[in-house]
Amino acid sequence: MTAADEHPDGARPDQPGLVRALRDLVAPDDVDRAVLALRAMRFGRLVERHLQVLLRPTGLDRSEFSVLLSLLLAPPERGQSPTELARTVVQTTSGMTKTVNRLVTRRLVRREDDASDARGVVVTLTVEGRDTAERLLDDLASGFDEVLGLTTTDDRTGLAVALAAVLPALEGSADVTRT
């Protein structure tokens, strides 16, 4: 008697419970896609939890931290417009205005006139904002290295390459700055 004979629904005892449950809910051809979707969503939620723990003592939220990191990566002489930040952080432009206002109040960023557009404004890090972003990035990266077992530069590069391969497709699927 085979495993399939013992389990008429096609699930095998060695399959994770999630896969067995999905076999009952979706067509067999869709199981791999469903598992991938659930794992991607779970990955995102777990990253959010790590960020919450990291940020709790600072009083910053994820969007504020994302702005600080985005500005840390931007050329310091240029800054970023609120619209650019909204795209990067995956936030509406009105939400970004509120986020930037909170960071300005905390003196972590400042608004400056955009040298390339007389009507525009760019957001740049203050010295305190840069120090905060660098410290939190180091703590976050160290935590991910430990939790994910990223022990070498090749490990980190492999994960970065994989994420870089899928992010453009997700980013292009919807303009979240308009919702």
C-alpha positions as CSV (number, residue, x, y, z in Angstrom):
1,M,0.0,0.0,0.0
2,T,1.4,3.4,-1.0
3,A,1.1,6.7,1.0
4,A,-1.4,7.9,-1.6
5,D,-3.5,4.8,-0.9
6,E,-3.5,5.5,2.8
7,H,-4.5,9.1,2.2
8,P,-7.2,9.4,-0.4
9,D,-7.0,13.2,-0.5
10,G,-3.5,12.9,-1.9
11,A,-1.8,14.3,1.1
12,R,1.1,12.4,2.6
13,P,1.9,12.1,6.3
14,D,5.4,13.7,5.6
15,Q,3.9,16.9,4.2
16,P,3.6,19.9,6.4
17,G,0.1,20.5,7.8
18,L,-0.3,23.7,5.7
19,V,0.3,21.8,2.4
20,R,-2.2,19.2,3.4
21,A,-4.8,21.9,4.3
22,L,-4.2,23.7,1.1
23,R,-4.8,20.5,-0.9
24,D,-8.3,20.6,0.5
25,L,-8.8,24.2,-0.5
26,V,-7.2,24.7,-3.9
27,A,-6.6,22.7,-7.1
28,P,-3.4,20.7,-7.0
29,D,-1.7,22.8,-9.7
30,D,-2.2,25.9,-7.5
31,V,-0.7,24.5,-4.3
32,D,2.9,25.7,-5.0
33,R,1.7,29.2,-5.8
34,A,-0.5,29.3,-2.7
35,V,2.3,28.1,-0.5
36,L,4.6,30.7,-2.1
37,A,2.1,33.5,-1.5
38,L,1.6,32.4,2.2
39,R,5.3,32.2,2.8
40,A,5.9,35.6,1.3
41,M,3.2,37.1,3.4
42,R,4.5,35.3,6.5
43,F,8.0,36.6,5.7
44,G,6.7,40.1,5.6
45,R,4.8,39.8,8.9
46,L,7.8,38.3,10.6
47,V,10.1,41.1,9.4
48,E,7.4,43.6,10.7
49,R,7.6,41.9,14.1
50,H,11.4,42.2,14.2
51,L,11.1,45.8,13.3
52,Q,8.5,46.4,16.0
53,V,10.8,45.0,18.7
54,L,13.8,46.9,17.3
55,L,11.9,50.2,17.1
56,R,9.8,50.0,20.3
57,P,12.5,51.7,22.5
58,T,13.0,54.5,20.0
59,G,9.3,55.4,19.6
60,L,9.7,55.3,15.8
61,D,7.3,53.4,13.5
62,R,8.1,51.3,10.5
63,S,7.4,54.1,8.0
64,E,9.6,56.6,9.9
65,F,12.4,54.1,10.1
66,S,12.0,53.4,6.4
67,V,12.3,57.1,5.6
68,L,15.5,57.3,7.6
69,L,17.0,54.3,5.8
70,S,15.9,55.6,2.4
71,L,17.6,59.0,3.1
72,L,20.7,57.2,4.5
73,L,21.1,55.5,1.1
74,A,20.3,58.7,-0.9
75,P,23.1,61.0,-1.9
76,P,23.4,63.4,1.0
77,E,23.7,66.5,-1.2
78,R,20.4,65.6,-2.9
79,G,17.9,64.2,-0.4
80,Q,14.6,62.8,-1.6
81,S,11.2,64.4,-2.5
82,P,8.2,63.3,-0.4
83,T,6.8,61.6,-3.4
84,E,10.0,59.5,-3.9
85,L,9.9,58.6,-0.2
86,A,6.3,57.6,-0.5
87,R,7.1,55.2,-3.3
88,T,10.1,53.7,-1.5
89,V,8.3,53.3,1.8
90,V,5.1,52.1,0.1
91,Q,2.9,54.8,1.6
92,T,0.4,57.3,0.3
93,T,1.7,60.8,-0.3
94,S,-0.6,62.2,2.4
95,G,0.7,59.5,4.8
96,M,4.2,60.5,3.9
97,T,3.5,64.1,4.7
98,K,2.4,63.0,8.2
99,T,5.5,60.8,8.5
100,V,7.9,63.5,7.5
101,N,6.2,66.0,9.9
102,R,6.8,63.6,12.8
103,L,10.4,63.2,11.8
104,V,10.9,67.0,11.5
105,T,9.4,67.4,15.0
106,R,11.9,64.9,16.3
107,R,14.7,66.7,14.5
108,L,15.7,63.6,12.6
109,V,15.0,65.1,9.1
110,R,14.6,68.6,7.7
111,R,12.8,69.9,4.6
112,E,14.8,72.0,2.2
113,D,14.0,73.8,-1.1
114,D,14.7,71.6,-4.1
115,A,17.6,73.1,-6.0
116,S,16.4,71.5,-9.3
117,D,12.7,72.6,-8.9
118,A,11.8,75.9,-7.4
119,R,8.4,74.6,-6.4
120,G,9.7,71.4,-4.9
121,V,11.0,70.4,-1.5
122,V,13.4,67.6,-0.6
123,V,13.8,65.8,2.7
124,T,17.3,65.3,4.2
125,L,18.7,63.7,7.3
126,T,20.0,65.8,10.2
127,V,23.1,64.7,12.0
128,E,21.0,63.1,14.7
129,G,18.8,61.4,12.0
130,R,21.9,60.0,10.3
131,D,23.3,58.7,13.6
132,T,19.9,57.1,14.5
133,A,19.5,55.5,11.0
134,E,23.1,54.1,11.1
135,R,22.6,52.7,14.6
136,L,19.3,51.1,13.9
137,L,20.4,49.7,10.5
138,D,23.4,48.1,12.3
139,D,21.1,46.6,14.9
140,L,18.6,45.4,12.3
141,A,21.3,43.9,10.0
142,S,23.0,42.1,13.0
143,G,19.6,40.7,14.1
144,F,18.8,39.5,10.6
145,D,22.3,38.0,10.2
146,E,21.7,36.1,13.5
147,V,18.1,35.0,12.9
148,L,18.5,34.1,9.2
149,G,22.0,32.6,9.6
150,L,23.6,35.0,7.2
151,T,27.2,34.4,8.1
152,T,29.0,35.5,5.0
153,T,28.9,38.3,2.5
154,D,27.8,35.7,-0.1
155,D,24.8,34.8,2.1
156,R,23.7,38.4,2.3
157,T,24.3,38.9,-1.4
158,G,22.3,35.9,-2.3
159,L,19.3,37.1,-0.3
160,A,19.7,40.7,-1.7
161,V,19.8,39.3,-5.3
162,A,16.7,37.2,-4.7
163,L,14.7,40.1,-3.2
164,A,16.0,42.5,-6.0
165,A,14.6,40.0,-8.6
166,V,11.0,40.1,-7.2
167,L,10.6,43.6,-5.8
168,P,10.4,45.4,-9.2
169,A,7.5,43.3,-10.3
170,L,5.6,43.9,-7.0
171,E,6.4,47.6,-7.1
172,G,5.2,48.0,-10.7
173,S,1.9,46.2,-10.0
174,A,0.3,49.1,-8.2
175,D,1.0,52.7,-7.5
176,V,0.5,52.8,-3.8
177,T,1.1,56.5,-3.6
178,R,-2.4,57.1,-5.0
179,T,-4.4,54.9,-2.7
